[in-house]
Amino acid sequence: MGLCAAAPEAIFQSALGQWRSARDATHMFRASGYQEWSMSHSFYVDMGGLHLRSPDYPSFPINSRQLHFLVTRDYVAYPQLQKNQIRDKNKVDPTLRFITLIQTLFFSISLLVRAAQKLAITALELSTAAFVVLSFASTILWLHKPGDVEECDFIETSVPIATIMADSNLSPDATYAYTPLDFISRQEWSWSILWMHGLNLLRKLHLAGQPRELPTQRVQNTVVPRIKGRYTVLLATLSVAYLCLFIAGWNYTFPTPTERMLWRSASLTALITASLIFTSQQLFFKWIPALKRKSAHKKPSPQEPHNTTPSQIPPSDIEANEPPPQEIDGKIQPQPHPPTKLPSKLRHTLTLIASTLRNNSPTQDPALDAPISAVLATWLLGAFYVSARGYIIIADLTELRSLPASAYRTLNWAALAPFIP
């Protein structure tokens, strides 16, 4: 709940990633001839609704990509899972979702009408409207996702997991983050890496729960499906729209001028820092590595060194291992001193700090390596963003102690339809 209040765009990002993953998996199954496979199937499996039983491992949840891998390679039989069975497990009534959408739409229209009739809109109403932007989009993305499913289904394979891994040229003793089938579908990306970095830090501070035994028995909420291409543009667009709504309260009547100034500062800070966080992720994870690869590709190969035997090198040069002194205008110039090396203990400390910043996972999982610049930038900008969002939440409540009179007036719906008697 705290994450929903502080950063609802993170919830929308998760919903968008889940929808994209389910859509891609649905296309994969249908391309393999399973036309009855639907988005509801993909959502159900991705949320941990299907567990795999094998001879050499305890049962563990698999996602739709892993299921497709197992089915198309005849490791398991295609599950006879009907859409109405998934619907029966769903404890969220579609009618309730529809009513929720109607309520949020009515609330948004009401705010537009209040603005048209020059009636005051409170900061709390404005914040609620901002939440509506992302919650409405998340609800649309989750229309086919079952809710509050408590019991899972099982699928069995007679092939040991070790054999499946060996068939994919992997060692049966290979480490994994969640389940032994991570190699099929695990895709870490900039946000998931930084998210896990922050979560690992909170775990070390005992502010977050520790990971359970492996293989995991439930799909972790900390797994953020990858978003790329036009979906990244959609995420950025709606996130900016959400944050811009707070700036709409620029000239609101707050109890004191100081509170209005703080609201303006917080709304601008939230928008700017969120934009910089997004840009820094693209910069450090995508653009800079691409430039380095391009530069390395264009760099000419070094020339072969001349074959100089030790006998051709003057003995003085071999013994001194230094270039001869330079003479300019009859004066011998002092030779530059070699760079001073840091003490070994300090070097070790700095190396350890850099290693921890780059990867703070308990097992030093190489898939979670992050550029140090990206980690520092995200934490610095994130601190400003959370502070700004925190003040906006506080201001939503403190403004209620002194509201203009028009904030208590009800809407005149008849004014919108003058032809009605």
C-alpha positions as CSV (number, residue, x, y, z in Angstrom):
1,M,0.0,0.0,0.0
2,G,2.9,2.4,0.7
3,L,4.3,1.8,-2.8
4,C,0.8,2.6,-4.3
5,A,0.7,5.9,-2.4
6,A,4.3,7.0,-3.0
7,A,4.8,5.7,-6.6
8,P,1.7,4.5,-8.3
9,E,3.6,4.6,-11.6
10,A,5.5,1.6,-10.3
11,I,2.2,-0.4,-10.0
12,F,1.3,0.7,-13.6
13,Q,4.7,-0.4,-14.8
14,S,4.2,-3.8,-13.2
15,A,0.7,-4.1,-14.8
16,L,2.1,-3.1,-18.2
17,G,5.0,-5.6,-18.0
18,Q,2.6,-8.4,-16.9
19,W,0.2,-7.6,-19.8
20,R,3.0,-7.5,-22.3
21,S,4.4,-10.8,-21.0
22,A,0.9,-12.4,-21.2
23,R,0.3,-11.2,-24.7
24,D,3.7,-12.5,-26.0
25,A,3.1,-15.9,-24.4
26,T,-0.4,-16.1,-25.9
27,H,1.0,-15.4,-29.3
28,M,3.7,-18.1,-28.8
29,F,1.1,-20.7,-27.8
30,R,-1.2,-19.9,-30.7
31,A,1.7,-19.9,-33.2
32,S,2.4,-23.4,-31.9
33,G,-1.1,-24.5,-32.8
34,Y,-2.8,-24.1,-29.4
35,Q,-5.5,-21.7,-30.6
36,E,-7.6,-22.1,-27.4
37,W,-4.9,-20.5,-25.3
38,S,-6.0,-17.0,-24.1
39,M,-4.8,-14.0,-22.2
40,S,-6.5,-15.4,-19.1
41,H,-4.5,-18.6,-19.4
42,S,-1.2,-16.6,-19.7
43,F,-2.1,-14.4,-16.7
44,Y,-3.1,-17.4,-14.6
45,V,0.1,-19.3,-15.2
46,D,2.3,-16.2,-14.9
47,M,0.8,-15.4,-11.5
48,G,1.8,-18.8,-10.2
49,G,-1.4,-20.7,-10.9
50,L,0.4,-23.8,-12.3
51,H,3.1,-25.7,-10.4
52,L,5.5,-28.3,-12.0
53,R,6.1,-31.6,-10.3
54,S,9.3,-33.5,-11.3
55,P,11.2,-36.6,-10.0
56,D,14.2,-34.7,-8.6
57,Y,12.7,-31.3,-7.3
58,P,9.9,-30.3,-5.1
59,S,7.0,-28.7,-7.0
60,F,7.5,-25.0,-8.0
61,P,5.6,-22.4,-10.0
62,I,6.3,-22.0,-13.7
63,N,5.4,-19.1,-16.0
64,S,3.7,-19.3,-19.4
65,R,7.0,-19.0,-21.3
66,Q,8.5,-22.0,-19.4
67,L,5.3,-23.9,-19.9
68,H,5.5,-23.3,-23.7
69,F,9.1,-24.5,-23.6
70,L,8.2,-27.7,-21.8
71,V,5.1,-28.4,-24.0
72,T,6.8,-27.8,-27.3
73,R,9.7,-30.1,-26.4
74,D,7.5,-32.9,-25.1
75,Y,8.7,-32.7,-21.5
76,V,5.1,-32.2,-20.3
77,A,1.6,-32.7,-21.8
78,Y,-0.4,-29.7,-22.8
79,P,-2.5,-28.8,-19.7
80,Q,-6.2,-29.3,-20.2
81,L,-7.0,-26.0,-18.5
82,Q,-10.3,-24.5,-19.5
83,K,-11.1,-20.8,-19.5
84,N,-14.2,-21.3,-17.4
85,Q,-12.1,-23.1,-14.8
86,I,-9.9,-20.0,-14.5
87,R,-13.0,-17.9,-14.3
88,D,-14.3,-20.0,-11.4
89,K,-11.1,-19.4,-9.5
90,N,-11.3,-15.6,-10.0
91,K,-12.7,-13.9,-6.9
92,V,-12.9,-10.5,-8.5
93,D,-16.3,-10.0,-10.2
94,P,-16.0,-8.5,-13.7
95,T,-19.1,-6.5,-12.9
96,L,-17.3,-5.0,-9.9
97,R,-14.4,-4.0,-12.1
98,F,-16.9,-2.4,-14.6
99,I,-18.5,-0.4,-11.8
100,T,-15.1,0.8,-10.6
101,L,-14.3,2.0,-14.0
102,I,-17.6,3.9,-14.2
103,Q,-17.0,5.5,-10.8
104,T,-13.5,6.7,-11.7
105,L,-14.8,8.0,-15.1
106,F,-17.6,9.9,-13.3
107,F,-15.2,11.4,-10.8
108,S,-12.9,12.6,-13.6
109,I,-15.9,14.2,-15.4
110,S,-17.0,15.8,-12.2
111,L,-13.6,17.5,-11.7
112,L,-13.7,18.8,-15.3
113,V,-17.2,20.2,-14.7
114,R,-16.1,21.9,-11.5
115,A,-13.2,23.5,-13.3
116,A,-15.6,24.7,-16.1
117,Q,-18.0,26.2,-13.5
118,K,-15.1,28.0,-11.7
119,L,-15.5,25.9,-8.5
120,A,-12.5,25.2,-6.3
121,I,-10.8,21.8,-6.5
122,T,-9.0,20.7,-3.5
123,A,-5.4,19.3,-3.6
124,L,-6.8,15.9,-2.4
125,E,-9.2,15.8,-5.3
126,L,-6.4,16.7,-7.7
127,S,-4.2,13.9,-6.3
128,T,-7.1,11.5,-6.6
129,A,-7.5,12.5,-10.2
130,A,-3.8,11.9,-10.8
131,F,-4.1,8.4,-9.3
132,V,-7.1,7.8,-11.6
133,V,-4.9,8.2,-14.6
134,L,-2.7,5.2,-13.7
135,S,-5.3,3.1,-11.9
136,F,-7.7,3.3,-14.8
137,A,-4.9,2.2,-17.2
138,S,-3.8,-0.6,-14.8
139,T,-7.4,-1.8,-14.5
140,I,-7.7,-2.0,-18.3
141,L,-4.5,-4.0,-18.5
142,W,-5.6,-6.4,-15.8
143,L,-9.1,-7.1,-17.2
144,H,-8.2,-10.7,-18.1
145,K,-6.1,-11.3,-15.0
146,P,-7.8,-13.5,-12.3
147,G,-7.8,-12.0,-8.8
148,D,-7.2,-13.5,-5.4
149,V,-6.6,-17.1,-6.6
150,E,-5.7,-19.3,-3.6
151,E,-5.4,-22.8,-5.0
152,C,-3.1,-23.7,-7.9
153,D,-3.1,-26.5,-10.4
154,F,-0.3,-29.1,-10.9
155,I,1.4,-30.5,-14.0
156,E,3.8,-33.4,-13.9
157,T,6.8,-34.4,-15.9
158,S,8.6,-37.8,-15.8
159,V,11.8,-36.1,-17.0
160,P,14.2,-35.0,-14.2
161,I,14.9,-31.2,-14.1
162,A,18.6,-32.1,-14.3
163,T,18.0,-33.8,-17.7
164,I,16.1,-30.7,-19.0
165,M,18.9,-28.5,-18.0
166,A,21.5,-30.8,-19.5
167,D,19.6,-30.9,-22.8
168,S,20.0,-27.1,-22.8
169,N,23.7,-27.4,-22.2
170,L,23.5,-26.3,-18.6
171,S,25.0,-27.9,-15.5
172,P,22.5,-29.5,-13.2
173,D,24.3,-27.7,-10.3
174,A,23.9,-24.3,-11.9
175,T,22.6,-21.6,-9.6
176,Y,19.3,-19.9,-10.1
177,A,17.4,-17.0,-8.6
178,Y,13.9,-18.4,-8.3
179,T,13.5,-21.8,-9.9
180,P,15.7,-24.2,-11.9
181,L,13.9,-23.1,-15.1
182,D,15.0,-19.5,-14.8
183,F,17.2,-20.0,-17.9
184,I,14.2,-20.3,-20.1
185,S,12.5,-16.9,-19.4
186,R,14.5,-14.8,-16.9
187,Q,15.1,-11.4,-18.4
188,E,16.7,-8.8,-16.1
189,W,16.6,-5.2,-17.3
190,S,17.5,-1.8,-16.0
191,W,14.5,-1.3,-13.7
192,S,14.4,-4.9,-12.4
193,I,18.1,-4.7,-11.6
194,L,17.8,-1.4,-9.7
195,W,14.7,-2.6,-8.0
196,M,16.4,-5.7,-6.7
197,H,19.4,-3.5,-5.6
198,G,17.1,-1.4,-3.5
199,L,15.3,-4.4,-2.1
200,N,18.6,-6.1,-1.1
201,L,19.6,-3.0,0.7
202,L,16.3,-2.9,2.6
203,R,16.8,-6.6,3.5
204,K,20.2,-5.9,4.9
205,L,18.7,-3.1,7.0
206,H,16.0,-5.6,8.1
207,L,13.3,-3.3,6.6
208,A,12.1,-6.0,4.1
209,G,11.4,-9.7,4.3
210,Q,14.2,-12.1,3.5
211,P,13.9,-14.4,0.5
212,R,12.5,-17.8,1.2
213,E,14.0,-21.2,0.3
214,L,14.7,-22.2,-3.2
215,P,13.0,-23.2,-5.4
216,T,10.5,-20.5,-4.6
217,Q,6.9,-21.7,-3.9
218,R,5.2,-18.5,-5.1
219,V,5.7,-15.9,-7.7
220,Q,7.6,-13.0,-6.2
221,N,5.9,-9.6,-6.3
222,T,9.5,-8.2,-6.7
223,V,9.8,-9.7,-10.2
224,V,9.2,-6.8,-12.7
225,P,8.6,-8.1,-16.3
226,R,10.6,-6.4,-19.0
227,I,9.2,-3.4,-20.9
228,K,10.7,-2.2,-24.1
229,G,10.0,-0.4,-27.4
230,R,6.7,1.4,-27.7
231,Y,5.6,0.2,-24.2
232,T,8.4,2.2,-22.7
233,V,7.1,5.3,-24.5
234,L,3.6,4.5,-23.1
235,L,5.0,4.1,-19.6
236,A,6.8,7.4,-19.8
237,T,3.8,9.3,-21.3
238,L,1.3,8.2,-18.7
239,S,3.8,8.7,-15.8
240,V,4.5,12.3,-17.0
241,A,0.7,12.9,-17.4
242,Y,0.2,11.7,-13.8
243,L,2.9,14.0,-12.4
244,C,1.8,17.0,-14.5
245,L,-1.6,16.9,-12.8
246,F,0.0,18.0,-9.6
247,I,1.4,21.1,-11.4
248,A,-2.2,21.9,-12.3
249,G,-2.5,23.0,-8.7
250,W,0.1,25.7,-9.2
251,N,-2.3,28.6,-8.3
252,Y,-4.4,26.8,-5.7
253,T,-5.4,28.7,-2.6
254,F,-3.4,27.1,0.2
255,P,-3.7,28.1,3.9
256,T,-0.3,30.0,3.7
257,P,1.9,31.3,0.9
258,T,4.7,29.0,2.2
259,E,2.6,25.9,1.7
260,R,1.7,27.0,-1.8
261,M,5.5,27.5,-2.5
262,L,6.2,24.1,-1.1
263,W,3.5,22.5,-3.3
264,R,5.0,24.1,-6.4
265,S,8.5,23.0,-5.5
266,A,7.3,19.5,-4.7
267,S,5.3,19.1,-7.9
268,L,8.2,20.3,-10.0
269,T,10.7,18.2,-8.1
270,A,8.6,15.1,-8.6
271,L,8.3,15.7,-12.4
272,I,11.9,16.6,-12.9
273,T,13.5,13.8,-10.8
274,A,11.2,11.1,-12.3
275,S,12.2,12.3,-15.8
276,L,15.9,12.2,-14.8
277,I,15.6,8.7,-13.3
278,F,14.1,7.4,-16.5
279,T,16.7,9.2,-18.6
280,S,19.6,8.0,-16.4
281,Q,18.4,4.4,-16.8
282,Q,18.4,4.8,-20.6
283,L,21.8,6.5,-20.5
284,F,23.7,4.1,-18.3
285,F,22.1,0.8,-19.3
286,K,21.5,1.4,-23.0
287,W,23.1,4.5,-24.6
288,I,26.6,4.4,-23.1
289,P,27.1,0.6,-23.5
290,A,25.9,1.0,-27.2
291,L,28.5,3.8,-27.7
292,K,31.2,1.7,-26.1
293,R,30.4,-1.3,-28.4
294,K,30.4,1.0,-31.4
295,S,33.7,2.5,-30.4
296,A,35.3,-0.9,-29.8
297,H,34.1,-2.1,-33.1
298,K,35.6,0.9,-35.0
299,K,38.9,0.9,-33.0
300,P,41.8,-0.3,-35.3
301,S,43.7,-3.3,-34.2
302,P,47.1,-2.6,-32.6
303,Q,50.1,-2.9,-34.7
304,E,52.6,-5.7,-34.1
305,P,55.5,-4.6,-31.9
306,H,59.0,-4.6,-33.4
307,N,61.0,-7.7,-32.6
308,T,63.8,-6.1,-30.5
309,T,66.1,-8.6,-28.8
310,P,67.5,-7.7,-25.4
311,S,71.0,-7.4,-27.0
312,Q,69.7,-4.5,-29.0
313,I,68.6,-2.5,-25.9
314,P,71.3,-0.5,-24.2
315,P,72.3,-2.0,-20.9
316,S,71.7,1.3,-19.1
317,D,68.1,1.3,-20.2
318,I,67.6,-2.3,-19.1
319,E,69.0,-1.6,-15.6
320,A,67.3,1.8,-15.0
321,N,64.1,0.9,-16.8
322,E,63.5,4.6,-17.2
323,P,63.6,6.9,-20.2
324,P,66.7,9.0,-20.6
325,P,66.6,12.6,-19.2
326,Q,65.5,15.2,-21.7
327,E,67.6,18.3,-22.4
328,I,65.9,21.6,-23.5
329,D,68.0,24.7,-24.1
330,G,71.0,23.1,-22.5
331,K,69.1,22.3,-19.3
332,I,68.2,18.9,-18.1
333,Q,64.5,18.7,-17.4
334,P,63.3,16.8,-14.2
335,Q,61.7,13.5,-14.9
336,P,58.1,13.0,-13.9
337,H,57.6,10.9,-10.8
338,P,55.5,7.7,-11.2
339,P,51.9,8.0,-9.8
340,T,51.6,7.4,-6.2
341,K,49.8,4.2,-5.4
342,L,47.0,4.2,-2.7
343,P,47.7,2.1,0.4
344,S,46.7,-1.5,-0.1
345,K,44.1,-1.3,2.7
346,L,42.4,1.8,1.2
347,R,42.5,0.2,-2.2
348,H,40.8,-2.9,-0.8
349,T,38.1,-0.8,0.9
350,L,37.3,1.2,-2.2
351,T,37.2,-2.0,-4.3
352,L,34.8,-3.5,-1.8
353,I,32.5,-0.4,-1.9
354,A,32.5,-0.4,-5.6
355,S,31.7,-4.1,-5.8
356,T,28.8,-3.7,-3.4
357,L,27.4,-0.7,-5.3
358,R,27.6,-2.7,-8.5
359,N,26.0,-5.8,-7.1
360,N,24.7,-6.3,-3.6
361,S,22.8,-9.6,-4.1
362,P,23.7,-12.3,-1.5
363,T,25.0,-14.7,-4.2
364,Q,26.6,-12.0,-6.4
365,D,24.3,-12.9,-9.2
366,P,26.0,-11.7,-12.4
367,A,22.6,-11.0,-14.0
368,L,22.1,-8.2,-11.4
369,D,25.3,-6.3,-12.2
370,A,24.5,-2.6,-12.5
371,P,26.6,0.4,-13.5
372,I,27.7,2.3,-10.4
373,S,26.7,5.6,-11.9
374,A,23.2,4.3,-12.5
375,V,22.9,3.1,-8.9
376,L,24.2,6.4,-7.4
377,A,22.0,8.5,-9.7
378,T,18.9,6.4,-9.0
379,W,19.3,6.6,-5.2
380,L,20.1,10.3,-5.2
381,L,17.2,11.3,-7.5
382,G,14.9,8.7,-5.8
383,A,15.5,10.4,-2.5
384,F,14.4,13.8,-3.9
385,Y,11.4,12.1,-5.6
386,V,10.2,10.3,-2.5
387,S,10.5,13.5,-0.4
388,A,8.5,15.5,-3.0
389,R,5.8,12.8,-3.2
390,G,5.7,12.7,0.6
391,Y,5.1,16.4,1.0
392,I,2.3,16.2,-1.7
393,I,0.5,13.6,0.4
394,I,0.9,15.7,3.5
395,A,-0.3,18.8,1.8
396,D,-3.4,17.0,0.5
397,L,-4.5,16.7,4.1
398,T,-3.2,20.0,5.6
399,E,-5.0,22.0,3.0
400,L,-8.3,20.8,4.2
401,R,-8.1,23.0,7.3
402,S,-8.7,26.1,5.2
403,L,-10.7,25.8,2.0
404,P,-12.4,28.5,-0.2
405,A,-16.2,28.6,0.0
406,S,-16.7,27.3,-3.5
407,A,-15.0,24.0,-2.6
408,Y,-18.2,23.2,-0.7
409,R,-20.6,24.0,-3.5
410,T,-22.2,21.1,-5.5
411,L,-22.2,20.9,-9.2
412,N,-24.9,22.5,-11.3
413,W,-25.4,19.7,-13.8
414,A,-28.4,21.4,-15.3
415,A,-26.2,24.2,-16.6
416,L,-24.6,21.7,-18.9
417,A,-27.9,20.9,-20.6
418,P,-29.8,24.2,-20.8
419,F,-32.4,22.6,-23.1
420,I,-33.7,20.5,-20.2
421,P,-36.7,22.3,-18.5
